Structure formats: C-alpha cells, structure tokens
Amino acid sequence: MRALACLLLLGGCGDLVGFGGPTAPLATLNVEVTGTPPADTDLRVALVWGTQWLPEPLCILPPPDASVAAVIAAGCRNPLSFTPDRVALSVAVAPNVPAQIELNQLPSADVMVGDVTARVAYASLVVFDDRDHDGTLTLGRSIRLPAQDMRGPDNEEPDTNDSKDVVIGASFVAMTEPDQRIAYREGGFNLTGYYPRRNCGSPAPGYSIVSAGGFTYDAAVQATLAGVLPEEDPASCAEEDIASLVEIPVRPTEEVAEVACEIRRTDSSIRYREPPQDSPDLSTHTYACTSIPAFGDDMSTAGITQLAVATAAGDQCKGLTHYTLVGCDEGVLVCDNFDWDIRATPPSWWPCDTGAP
C-alpha cells in the first residue's frame, strides 16, 4: 500500500525511475555528402522545412520586351524552387562518409500544410559551408536598393543579406529536377499544390523520405491552365523509410543557393518604393522601365510606370526592387490618398517616363 501511495503521489516518496536522462530520438536520418567540397570547408548538413509561396506577377508573365526579360533573368528565382521557412537543425559531416541526423522534435504546426485531419510538411537536406562557424545555416534575403523614406510595414526589414554561409548541395532544390525530400505526415493525405507529386504514392504517416523525378516549367504552366497539378513520371517516384540513406552530391553554389534564400512576401504581393533623390548605384544592376502588371479589368494602375531593378550579379539571393513615382506607405499603388506623388518633379536620375497627369 505504501508503494502504491508513492506512485499515486508521483514521486512524493522519492525519485521516479525512467523519467530523467536522455531520450531516444523520434527518428534517425542517414545522410552522405558525395563529391569533393572546396578546401577548408566547415561542412554541415541542415534540415530545412519548406514553405508555400507565389512568385510576383512580373516574374511569371510574358515579358513585354528584352529589357524586362533581362531583369527577370537576373532578379527572379525559379518559380518552382524549394523555398525555406526555417532551419530545424544541422550537424557536422565529412565528405563521402555516412552520418546520422537525430530528429528529436516534430515540425511545428505552422510549417505544415492542411488541417488537423490531414497535413504534411516537406524539408530539404541542405549541405553548406558554415562560414561564420556558428553551427547553423543562416538564411539570407535579397538585397534591395534604398528608398526615399523607409515607411510602411517593411520599414524594419533588413535590406541586406545577413548570411555568410555558402550552400553547396541540397536533396531538394526545385520541382524542375529530381529530388529527395523529408516528409512528415499527420492524419490523412490530400494532394495539393504544396510541392506536389501527382502520380506518386502518399507519404507514410510520421517521418519518411519521398522522391520525385521533377517536371518542366512548361508542363507546370500547361497543367495550371488546365486546372490540374503537373504530373510526375511514376517510375521516378519512391516512398522510403526515414532510415534510408540520402546521398547529396556537392554542386556549384549558383545551382543550389536559392534553397537558403527566404522570400520577403509569400503571397506574390509587391512592396513599391519611393525612389530616393540621390541615384542608387545601378552600375552593377540590370533594370528596366515597364508598366505595372494588371489582371482582368483592373485599370487602377494604368499609366503608372515602374522601375524594376534586379539584384546585383553575384548576390547570393535573387530579388527585385520596385520604384514608382507615386504610391502608398502600405507598399501598394492604390489607396485613398497617395503618400507620395512626385510625377511632376521626379529625381534627376529617373530613367523612365514620368506618367505625369
């Protein structure tokens, strides 16, 4: 009876046995980085959960001329790329030597897509050189050019890329090429536009490794126009146990850098900025004067010209800066009263039509 009373009091008669010390991991990944990384690389592999995102209209609509096409090429990321949400963990590895990654936490609900009855999260294993030696992968952002006044909702967002880490490989780079991704599934499984694998099997409940062969950008466009998801070749699909070995080859950084680049806005909206009086340095940037993309019967931005400027060549993360001579602090072009309208008095360096009323 005394022993039973001790149990009911949850340890009131001494320490409970089995409730302390290290716990077993929820799952264990096996990974191997293949190839030869650059010399003096502080080699690590990070587990990075992905997010849903929509590219901005300028990046996916047919360009009106060659100058806009050049800006898109220089400043728009692959619209079918894996896009990071957050870094879960990272471990040190040696090239061509299998290593283990212990998963001790489940992905948080806000990185999962679906409802509580059927939701899933996907992650990429990212190989990187930990240049700042802090033991983790720091995500970067595109470098935007300065504005006249840092007003509105983005006024405290950094305009510089704060990552020194260099990506040299990833298991999931883009839907336009073969991938191996880490999946975590809760409940049922509904196929959605979240990194879809149409014609492939469903991920197993809990952690697993799923693969797909990829599809072309044109196939994705045609499928979207038809109102369906693009198809995978079933022969390229696989669903494997989480303990299966994932091999990640070393690749040139310019091919894989985007997997460590955050998106400032994931809903395709654009922050239009008032141009500064002093000319930004455009000498290393590709830029073009163009209209504001409009859909359907929306004529609210008719006659407004934007200056679209791509990030500089060599920047880690691609992106665009959008300048307009008229706009609103909220980052949109149409509001009850414009917060700036300098169409009649543009900066002396302004290279586009003013669209002055």
C-alpha positions as CSV (number, residue, x, y, z in Angstrom):
1,M,0.0,0.0,0.0
2,R,2.8,2.4,0.8
3,A,4.4,1.7,-2.6
4,L,1.1,2.3,-4.3
5,A,0.7,5.6,-2.5
6,C,4.1,6.7,-3.6
7,L,3.2,6.1,-7.3
8,L,-0.1,8.0,-6.9
9,L,1.7,10.9,-5.4
10,L,4.0,11.0,-8.5
11,G,7.3,10.7,-6.6
12,G,6.4,12.0,-3.2
13,C,8.3,9.1,-1.7
14,G,11.5,9.6,-3.8
15,D,12.7,10.0,-7.3
16,L,10.7,8.3,-10.1
17,V,12.8,5.9,-12.3
18,G,12.8,6.3,-16.1
19,F,11.7,9.9,-16.3
20,G,15.1,11.5,-16.5
21,G,18.2,11.3,-18.7
22,P,18.5,11.3,-22.5
23,T,15.5,10.2,-24.6
24,A,15.5,8.2,-27.8
25,P,15.2,10.3,-31.0
26,L,11.9,10.3,-32.8
27,A,13.7,9.3,-36.0
28,T,17.2,9.0,-37.3
29,L,18.2,10.1,-40.8
30,N,21.2,8.6,-42.6
31,V,22.9,11.0,-45.0
32,E,26.1,11.1,-47.0
33,V,27.6,14.1,-48.8
34,T,29.3,12.8,-52.0
35,G,32.0,14.5,-54.1
36,T,34.7,16.9,-53.2
37,P,33.8,20.2,-51.4
38,P,36.1,23.2,-51.7
39,A,39.1,23.2,-49.5
40,D,38.8,24.3,-45.8
41,T,35.0,23.9,-45.8
42,D,33.3,23.7,-42.5
43,L,30.9,21.1,-43.8
44,R,27.5,20.7,-42.3
45,V,24.0,19.4,-43.3
46,A,20.9,21.3,-42.2
47,L,17.3,20.1,-42.2
48,V,15.2,23.0,-43.6
49,W,11.4,23.0,-43.7
50,G,9.9,24.5,-46.8
51,T,7.1,27.0,-47.2
52,Q,4.4,27.7,-49.8
53,W,4.9,30.8,-51.9
54,L,3.6,32.5,-55.0
55,P,6.0,34.4,-57.3
56,E,5.3,38.0,-58.1
57,P,3.5,38.7,-61.4
58,L,6.4,40.3,-63.2
59,C,8.4,37.1,-62.8
60,I,5.9,34.8,-64.5
61,L,4.1,36.9,-67.1
62,P,5.5,37.0,-70.6
63,P,8.0,40.0,-70.7
64,P,6.9,42.9,-72.9
65,D,10.4,43.4,-74.2
66,A,14.0,42.3,-74.0
67,S,14.9,44.7,-71.2
68,V,12.2,43.3,-68.9
69,A,13.3,39.7,-69.9
70,A,16.8,40.6,-68.8
71,V,15.5,41.8,-65.4
72,I,13.5,38.6,-64.9
73,A,16.6,36.5,-65.7
74,A,18.8,38.4,-63.3
75,G,16.3,39.0,-60.4
76,C,13.6,36.3,-60.3
77,R,14.2,33.0,-58.7
78,N,12.9,29.7,-60.2
79,P,9.2,29.9,-59.5
80,L,9.2,26.1,-58.9
81,S,12.1,26.2,-56.4
82,F,12.2,24.9,-52.9
83,T,11.8,27.9,-50.6
84,P,12.9,27.7,-46.9
85,D,10.7,28.5,-44.0
86,R,13.1,27.7,-41.1
87,V,16.1,25.7,-40.2
88,A,15.3,22.8,-37.8
89,L,18.8,21.6,-37.0
90,S,22.3,21.0,-38.5
91,V,25.1,18.5,-38.0
92,A,28.7,18.4,-38.9
93,V,29.6,15.8,-41.6
94,A,32.7,14.6,-43.5
95,P,32.6,14.1,-47.3
96,N,31.9,10.6,-48.6
97,V,31.3,9.3,-45.0
98,P,27.7,8.3,-43.9
99,A,26.4,10.3,-41.0
100,Q,23.3,10.2,-38.8
101,I,20.9,13.1,-38.0
102,E,18.7,12.5,-35.0
103,L,15.3,14.1,-35.2
104,N,14.2,15.0,-31.6
105,Q,11.3,17.4,-32.4
106,L,8.3,17.3,-34.7
107,P,7.8,20.1,-37.2
108,S,5.7,22.9,-35.7
109,A,2.1,23.3,-36.9
110,D,2.8,26.5,-38.9
111,V,5.1,24.7,-41.3
112,M,2.6,22.0,-42.1
113,V,0.0,22.3,-44.9
114,G,-3.5,21.1,-44.4
115,D,-5.9,20.8,-41.4
116,V,-5.6,18.8,-38.3
117,T,-7.1,15.8,-40.0
118,A,-4.7,15.7,-42.9
119,R,-1.5,17.7,-43.1
120,V,2.1,17.4,-44.3
121,A,5.4,19.2,-44.2
122,Y,8.4,18.8,-46.5
123,A,12.0,19.6,-45.9
124,S,15.3,19.7,-47.8
125,L,18.6,18.5,-46.6
126,V,21.0,21.4,-47.3
127,V,24.7,21.0,-47.5
128,F,26.6,24.2,-46.6
129,D,29.9,25.7,-45.7
130,D,29.4,27.2,-42.2
131,R,31.5,30.3,-42.9
132,D,30.7,32.0,-39.6
133,H,31.2,28.7,-37.6
134,D,28.0,29.2,-35.5
135,G,26.8,25.7,-36.1
136,T,23.7,26.5,-38.0
137,L,22.6,27.6,-41.5
138,T,21.7,31.3,-41.6
139,L,19.0,32.0,-44.2
140,G,19.6,35.0,-46.5
141,R,17.4,37.5,-48.2
142,S,17.8,39.5,-51.4
143,I,19.5,42.9,-51.2
144,R,17.1,45.7,-52.0
145,L,18.2,49.2,-53.1
146,P,17.4,52.2,-50.8
147,A,14.2,54.1,-50.9
148,Q,13.4,57.8,-50.1
149,D,11.7,57.0,-46.8
150,M,11.7,53.7,-45.1
151,R,8.0,53.9,-44.3
152,G,5.3,51.3,-44.2
153,P,5.1,47.7,-43.0
154,D,8.6,46.7,-44.2
155,N,10.4,49.7,-42.6
156,E,12.3,47.5,-40.2
157,E,13.2,44.6,-42.5
158,P,16.9,44.5,-43.3
159,D,17.8,45.4,-46.9
160,T,21.0,43.4,-46.8
161,N,21.7,39.7,-47.0
162,D,22.9,38.7,-43.5
163,S,24.1,35.2,-44.3
164,K,27.8,34.3,-44.7
165,D,27.1,30.6,-45.2
166,V,27.5,29.1,-48.6
167,V,25.3,26.3,-49.9
168,I,27.0,23.6,-51.9
169,G,24.3,20.9,-52.2
170,A,20.7,20.0,-51.3
171,S,18.4,17.0,-51.6
172,F,15.5,19.1,-52.8
173,V,16.4,22.1,-54.9
174,A,13.4,22.6,-57.2
175,M,10.4,20.8,-58.6
176,T,12.0,21.1,-62.1
177,E,14.7,18.5,-61.2
178,P,14.8,15.2,-59.3
179,D,14.5,15.5,-55.5
180,Q,14.6,13.6,-52.3
181,R,12.6,15.3,-49.5
182,I,12.0,14.6,-45.9
183,A,8.2,14.3,-45.3
184,Y,6.3,14.4,-42.0
185,R,2.6,13.5,-42.3
186,E,-0.2,13.7,-39.7
187,G,-3.6,12.1,-40.3
188,G,-4.7,11.5,-43.9
189,F,-3.0,12.8,-47.0
190,N,-4.5,15.2,-49.6
191,L,-2.6,16.1,-52.7
192,T,-2.3,19.9,-53.0
193,G,-0.1,22.4,-54.8
194,Y,2.4,22.3,-51.9
195,Y,5.4,20.7,-53.7
196,P,3.0,18.2,-55.5
197,R,3.9,14.7,-56.5
198,R,1.0,13.8,-58.8
199,N,1.2,10.2,-59.9
200,C,3.3,9.3,-56.9
201,G,2.3,7.4,-53.7
202,S,1.4,9.1,-50.5
203,P,4.0,9.7,-47.7
204,A,3.7,7.3,-44.8
205,P,2.4,8.6,-41.5
206,G,5.1,10.2,-39.4
207,Y,8.6,10.7,-40.9
208,S,9.6,9.3,-44.3
209,I,11.7,10.0,-47.3
210,V,9.9,10.6,-50.6
211,S,11.3,11.2,-54.1
212,A,10.1,12.6,-57.4
213,G,11.7,13.0,-60.8
214,G,10.6,16.6,-61.4
215,F,8.7,18.3,-64.3
216,T,9.4,21.1,-66.7
217,Y,8.3,24.7,-66.2
218,D,6.3,24.4,-69.4
219,A,4.5,21.3,-68.1
220,A,3.6,23.2,-64.9
221,V,2.2,26.1,-66.9
222,Q,0.1,23.9,-69.1
223,A,-1.2,21.9,-66.1
224,T,-2.1,25.2,-64.3
225,L,-4.0,26.4,-67.4
226,A,-5.9,23.1,-67.4
227,G,-6.7,23.4,-63.7
228,V,-4.7,20.4,-62.6
229,L,-1.4,19.6,-60.9
230,P,1.6,18.8,-63.1
231,E,2.4,15.1,-63.4
232,E,5.4,13.1,-62.3
233,D,6.7,10.1,-64.1
234,P,5.6,7.2,-61.8
235,A,8.8,5.4,-62.4
236,S,10.7,8.3,-60.8
237,C,8.7,8.2,-57.6
238,A,9.6,6.5,-54.3
239,E,8.5,6.4,-50.7
240,E,11.1,5.1,-48.3
241,D,11.6,4.6,-44.6
242,I,13.2,7.5,-42.8
243,A,16.3,5.4,-42.1
244,S,17.1,5.0,-45.8
245,L,20.3,6.6,-46.9
246,V,20.1,10.0,-48.6
247,E,23.1,10.8,-50.8
248,I,23.6,14.5,-51.6
249,P,26.2,15.4,-54.3
250,V,28.3,18.5,-54.0
251,R,27.2,21.1,-56.6
252,P,28.2,24.6,-57.7
253,T,26.7,27.2,-55.4
254,E,25.0,29.1,-58.2
255,E,22.9,26.0,-58.9
256,V,21.6,25.5,-55.3
257,A,21.9,28.8,-53.5
258,E,18.2,29.6,-53.6
259,V,17.3,26.8,-51.1
260,A,18.8,29.1,-48.3
261,C,17.0,32.3,-49.5
262,E,13.9,33.4,-47.7
263,I,11.0,35.1,-49.6
264,R,10.1,38.5,-48.1
265,R,6.4,38.0,-49.1
266,T,5.0,34.6,-50.0
267,D,1.6,35.8,-51.4
268,S,3.0,37.4,-54.6
269,S,2.4,41.0,-53.3
270,I,5.0,43.7,-54.1
271,R,6.4,46.5,-52.0
272,Y,6.6,49.5,-54.3
273,R,9.1,52.1,-53.0
274,E,9.6,55.9,-53.5
275,P,12.8,56.5,-55.3
276,P,15.5,58.4,-53.4
277,Q,16.6,61.8,-54.6
278,D,20.2,60.6,-54.8
279,S,20.7,58.0,-57.5
280,P,21.2,54.4,-56.3
281,D,24.2,52.6,-57.8
282,L,22.7,51.0,-60.9
283,S,26.1,50.2,-62.5
284,T,26.1,46.6,-61.3
285,H,22.3,46.0,-61.7
286,T,20.0,45.1,-64.5
287,Y,17.0,47.3,-64.7
288,A,14.0,48.2,-66.9
289,C,11.2,50.6,-67.1
290,T,7.8,48.8,-67.5
291,S,4.1,49.0,-66.7
292,I,2.5,47.5,-63.6
293,P,1.2,44.0,-64.3
294,A,-2.6,44.0,-64.3
295,F,-5.1,41.2,-64.4
296,G,-8.6,41.2,-65.9
297,D,-10.4,44.5,-65.9
298,D,-8.2,46.1,-63.2
299,M,-7.2,49.5,-64.5
300,S,-6.3,51.1,-61.2
301,T,-2.6,51.2,-62.1
302,A,-3.0,52.2,-65.7
303,G,-0.4,54.8,-66.7
304,I,1.9,54.2,-63.8
305,T,5.4,53.2,-64.8
306,Q,7.7,51.3,-62.5
307,L,11.5,51.0,-62.5
308,A,12.3,47.3,-61.8
309,V,15.8,46.7,-60.6
310,A,17.3,43.2,-60.2
311,T,19.8,42.3,-57.5
312,A,23.4,42.6,-58.5
313,A,25.3,39.9,-60.3
314,G,26.9,37.6,-57.7
315,D,24.4,38.3,-54.9
316,Q,23.5,35.1,-53.1
317,C,19.8,35.7,-53.2
318,K,17.8,36.9,-56.2
319,G,15.2,39.6,-55.9
320,L,13.7,42.8,-57.4
321,T,13.4,46.4,-56.1
322,H,10.4,48.2,-57.5
323,Y,10.4,52.0,-57.7
324,T,7.4,54.2,-58.6
325,L,6.9,57.9,-58.6
326,V,3.5,57.6,-56.9
327,G,2.4,55.2,-54.2
328,C,1.4,54.5,-50.7
329,D,3.2,53.7,-47.5
330,E,1.5,50.3,-47.2
331,G,3.5,49.3,-50.2
332,V,0.6,49.3,-52.7
333,L,0.0,51.7,-55.5
334,V,-3.7,52.5,-54.9
335,C,-5.0,54.0,-51.7
336,D,-7.5,56.7,-50.7
337,N,-4.7,59.3,-50.7
338,F,-1.2,58.9,-52.2
339,D,1.5,59.2,-49.6
340,W,3.9,60.4,-52.3
341,D,3.4,61.7,-55.8
342,I,6.5,63.1,-57.5
343,R,5.5,62.5,-61.1
344,A,5.8,66.3,-61.7
345,T,9.2,66.5,-60.0
346,P,11.0,63.2,-60.4
347,P,14.6,62.8,-59.2
348,S,17.1,63.9,-61.8
349,W,18.4,60.4,-62.3
350,W,15.0,58.8,-63.0
351,P,15.4,56.9,-66.3
352,C,11.7,56.2,-67.1
353,D,8.7,58.1,-68.3
354,T,7.1,60.1,-65.5
355,G,3.5,59.4,-66.4
356,A,2.7,62.8,-65.1
357,P,-1.1,63.5,-65.2
